[in-house]
């Protein structure tokens, strides 16, 4: 599920106008990575612990805000689709975060709020650009991944 501070209908219209569709979460164990998916950065799974609802084992639900600032020296000829990919007890899950239309711009900010439905221990988390042609030059400037509800100190 995606929370990017706009109604579901508006998010669907944004996806349709960009000519792409959201990647639904799956419980499949085999990797979902497409050869055109580019890893932007790995997220330390220890960052999940700062969420107020974090449980080291068992199911829990948490909403996180995340953003990436990218440099695109030659712009982009295809939409930039930022996704969070993680692996837990159920397998690999991919959650669409944001989409940016193609253009000649030299930098892009992709951001959003995502709801993660975690089951057990998370062994891997990373941010990806989905369906990116191999010749698209992209460099990461900065990123953040923050819980909407922070754990109180001493808990």
Order of alpha helices (4+ residues) and beta strands (2+ residues): beta-alpha-beta-beta-beta-beta-beta-beta-beta
